Structure formats: structure tokens, C-alpha cells
Amino acid sequence: MTERRIEVPVLARVEGEGALDVTIRDGRIADLKLRIFEPPRLFEQLLVGHHYSEIPDLVARICGICPVAYQMSGLHAVERLFAPDPDAWPLPWVHRMRRLFYCGEWIQSHALHIHLLAAPDFLGFASAPAMAVQYGAEVRRGLALQGLGNRIIALFGARSVHPVGARLGGFWRAPARRDADRLAAEAERAIPQAEALVRWTAGLPLPAAPQAFNCVSLRHPVEYPMMGERIVSESGLDIAVDDFEAQVTEHQVPHSTALHGLLAGEPYLLGPLARVNLNHDRLHPRVTALLGDIGVELPSHDMFQSVVARAVEILQAVIEAAEILSEYAPEEPAYAEIAPRAGIARGASEAPRGLLWHRYDLDDAGLITHARIVPPTSQNQARIEADLAATLTAVGLDADDATLRQTGEMVIRNYDPCISCATHFLRLTLHR
Amino acid sequence: MTTPPKPPFADPAPHQRRPRLAVHKFSSCDGCQLALLNAGEGLLAVAAHFDIVHFAEAGVVDEAAEADIALVEGSISTPDERERIRAVREHSRWVIPIGACATAGGPQAHRNLAHAESWLASAYPQPEHVTALPTATAISAHVPVELELPGCPVSTAQVLTALTSLLAGASPRPEQDKVCLECKRRGQVCVLVAKGAPCLGPVTVTGCGALCPGLGRDCYGCYGPAENPEVATLARRFRDLGLDADAVARRFAYQNIGAAPFTQAVRDWRRPAVGHGDGDD
């Protein structure tokens, strides 16, 4: 029997703290664990006793990279309880402005991941600043798109990280028209940049390694999904947001502070590739035309196409933002009052990394008695482990340690895991 | 400008090498590191002026590296983190906690006032797999620090201003004013007076730019208490506005619940309830 052990102290360019343990015995993977040890911050517990109106300013702090997603899932949950008719609520203006706000976060988060976290893997650099020496124009284009996303968030939220503008029923204040006009022009100018980004990612030297997996996302009757009422999967699941708990089980594994999510007992994929696979018929015609032009075929079950999917969603969001901004007119007040009631509030939205599901049990005083938050990264964790096993085996388990380590890190980073929704240090321990 | 209490750069001839910058993460949401990652060209400028020796999210990993300046995000909430921050202190000339988690414990410091063990049990079916301290505390509760930058999150301007001051050999000057003063400078209507909104502006340090009153809403203290905050007086004012005792307590129970004046207000006003008894008495 041969067994070897190698340690990599830190995995860079991910969001959170974790480690990878692989045991290779007699040429086979005997054990593989993506260990997540991001310290638990116990948000579901600290929310108890807080008032429903305080949700946006508390849950944003679960994730500095996707605070808008946490605010939107939380508000969606509470508003679905208070105003159960999805046709009557939210107000059309609020719905459009929330999509614009959310477009900002997708652009910002995806641009950050592509340029600062993922692309160095595909082009052979340790970091984005190192990559910028040779790929200055590409990195600057990425940072500029990230900046546009941040300015769209700040248009409503006054700042881009933990924005303060969202509230029950809408926004605290409608943006001034001149600020929206300025941003409309900027978004319009960014469309060719986002198109160039899609072409660039499609031309990256990506490994080709199709795998079998089940994609899950929200589905909207006409829109590319951000907030929605139905959750669908490639395997034929089509359920109401309220029924998520009955279909998905979360279970604790000893090597992780994130709970593993399984659908009908199987791993599943969330995030940009899953969304675009299930909803490519909802993309803007201009996006679809470009994809046809450059020969990107959807659906795709090659996980490394995730970086292309992220660029596609940036383009989708930039175009949609430009359209909404070009027709912008402020409304006062920028929110509608809504009568509270006790009960179980459930809601979901598509965070940059995938389906983010919330539940709050509210009492007669509007206080939270129980909270449950199911973030995308914990749901993807089982899928990441399955991918690692497949990809490392395909690379060849007799490969040298550096190759296996690098491949493992690249596989993990490709999911854009947010371990703060979980971590920042992944330690790879290879036993063989 | 004043001279720093301690020169940030150990090397007597700093022009011969770039100052070394480390960014460390503890229990946090990663939002304060975004002050650099969202800086755009500013990030590339920092990379040009500093030798970045550790910044995991940006792709540079050497946690034990010697650094002139260590920016520290996050609170100390596990036994491992307690050890790790001591090592950071040993390897760093200036330790600068950034953000509410690092300066006051962050929202996770809610558990400092509760039964953390029962919280863990309710979050995880088998809490024995989860190693956590019963408290989440500021960096300065564990090691001495040279400068604190408050806020949830810190802004790019705060971090870059501090870094450029240190580069120039000057001492960064933390904000002292209250949000109220910033609001008046900006000519914003007082939401406490005009709307009766329970605004924390009178006791909160500025640095945010008085964003919440600028949107017509009450400040919720994400930058934490200013010097000599009249918290007890403001809390009584909130009660007079019609808030019940628990609602008064909740005004101080956001990201800076772990800052002493806010912790005291929560203890003074919160009614004991299931899951909210003080675990430490």
C-alpha cells in the first residue's frame, strides 16, 4: 500500500477559510473532503428577537461581496408573507429598481471573481496585480466594470458594500434623475466592454472536462431570474419557493462549519452556469446574438465554462441596467407601506453565487422567533467535492503534488465559493 | 500632521525597499478587504507602492511574513484565531484593525450577551464539531494596536488615506466628529428632529459621510460610538419618541453591539427573554 501526505497551508483567491484533504491510496482517491472552517458567526441565532424591519441592515453583513442578495432575499421573504399576491407586489417601479440594484451586484461580484480571483488560474499568474503587468488592458476593463457595478449599487444604497438604501416596500429614497442619467450613459458605454469581456473569456485556454450534474435555479415567467416564485432543476423539479425546505436537506459533516445541501439526496449546482443553463431562453436578444456569433453553446456541463457564464451575466446585467436607467424617473415615496402580520416568511433570490433562500418566523409584534438562511456556497459544497474527485482523477492521481494541488485549487475557485457566506484560507492536505 | 508615535517602517532607509503590507482575515464578511479590492486603479497603485506580502483574497499568501503594516479584518471568535492574532502582532510593526468586527466584535458579538453554547446547538446538529469561543471580540482585546479604522464597512478612502499618510511618514488622524456634525456640514435635514426617527447620529463617529440621514432615514451606528457618547441620554430620548424598552435596546444591537457604550445600552434596556438572557451573570 502506498500513501503520501502533502500540505498546502493556504489556498488563495477564494472568499473564506477552508482546506482540502485528499487521501490517495494505491492510485485511488480513498477520501476527499473540502473542509470549511470559517468560524460560525451564528446569524440565524442573532436575528432572533430582532424586528422584521431590521433584517436588511443585519443580514447584509453575512457577506460583504453580496450584501444586496441578502437584503433582497430577506425583503422578498417578509413581503411574500405580508402581501401574498405576487402579481400585486411589489409595485412595478420597485420591482424594476430592485432589478437594477441587483444588476449592480452581479456586475461587481462577477467582475471581481473573473479578474481578481479566477483569470490568474487560466493565464498562469499568482495574482491579479501580477497578471496586470502583462494583461493591463483586460484587468483595467474588469476593474472598470466592477466599478460600474459598485456605482449602480451606490445609486440606491449610498455605498456599494453594505448599502443603506433598501427597505421593506422599496427604497428609502429614489435616486436623483441627474445621477441616474449620468450612470445611464456610463452603462451604455460599458456594453461594448462587456461584449468584449464575453469574447475574451470564451477565448481563454480553459480545460475541457464535461461532467454530469444537476443544475438548480429560480425561474421567472419572462425575466432572467433574480427574484422569483419557482425553483426548477434540470432533473425536472419545479416547486414553489415555499416548498424548498421539503425538497432540500442540509446535513452537517464533521469537516465543515457549512451545512451540506442535497436535493433528493444528490449534490446539485447553483450559480451562473446553472442559471444560464436553465434560463438561456430568458437572456436579452443582444446577449443571445453574441453567443451565437462566437459559438458558445448552452446548456453546458463543462464546469470551467462558469467563467464564460459569469461574463454572459455581466453583459446581461449591463444591458438591462442601461435600459432601466435610460427610462428612469423617480417616484416619491420610493416605497409602499405594507401591513405586517404574524406567520412564516419564506423568500429567495439569485445571489451572484446562486440560490439564496431565507425563512423568518414572525410573531404578533413583528419579532423574529426563528430564522433559517441557506446560502449558495453550502449548497454547492457537495458538488465541489464531486467535481474535485472527477477532475483530479482525470488529471491522473500519479501526477506530481504541485499539479494536483494547483488543479484542486483551480476547481474550487471556479465555483467562486464564498465561505464568508463561509472562508479565506484553504489548506490542502494530500495523504497518499 | 503629527509624527507617528512609532515610525511605521523599520528599515532606516525605506526608499531602498518598498514597505511591506499584509492583509489578514479573521471572523468577518470580507467586506472590509473590499476597500482595497473595490479600489480599482487604487488597488494597482497600492500594489505599486507596497510590497504586498500577504493578502489571500488577492492571491498573495504568506501568513507568517514580516510586515510593516498589517491591516486586520474580523473579530476573534475561535481559539485558533486567538493564537493567530498573537502571531500577526509579532510579525507586524503597525497593526491596524479595520472595520466593526476588528474594532468592536461585529454583529457576531450579539452572542457575547447570550448563551453561546445554546446558540451553537441550535445552528449545528452536532456542535462538538464546531470550535468557537463564547465571545466575538475586537483585535485590541487581544493584542496592542497602533490605529483603529472603524466602520461597517470601512471605506476605500479611510484605508487609502491611512496608508498614504503612513507612506509620507505622517500619523493618520482618525475621525473624532459625530455623524450629527457631518449631517450639519452637508446641510441635511435632521431626521430625529423633523421625523422623530430614532437616529444614532448624536453618538456615532462619522467617517461614513452621514449616508443614512442623507437618504432620510435614521443612522444605525455602523461606525460605532464616538468619543464621550451620551448614549444613556439618547436612549431616554428614543423612549420618549415612543419606542418600547426592547426597541430602544435594539437600536444599539447592530454591528457595534460589542462596543462598550452600546453593550451597556443593550443591557440597560433589553427585557430578559428566551434566548436573550445574559449568559455571563
Interface residues (C-beta under 8 A of the other chain):
Chain A: P9 V10 L11 A12 R13 V14 E15 G16 E17 E38 P39 P40 R41 L42 F43 E44 Q45 L46 V48 G49 H50 H51 E54 D57 L58 R61 I62 C63 G64 I65 P67 Q108 L112 L116 L117 P120 F125 A126 S127 A128 P129 A130 A132 V139 R140 L143 A144 Q146 G147 N150 A158 R159 S160 V161 H162 V164 G165 R167 W172 R173 H251 Q252 P254 T257 L259 C418 S420 H424 F425
Chain B: K25 F26 S27 S28 C29 D30 G31 C32 Q33 L34 A35 L37 N38 G40 E41 L43 L44 A47 I52 A56 E57 A58 G59 V60 V61 E63 S77 T78 E81 G106 P107 Q108 H110 R111 A114 A116 W119 L120 S122 A123 Y124 P125 Q126 H129 V130 A132 A136 C152 P153 S155 C208 G209 L211 C212 G214 L215 G216 R217 Y220 C222 D246 A247 R250 A253 Y254 Q255 A273 G275 H276
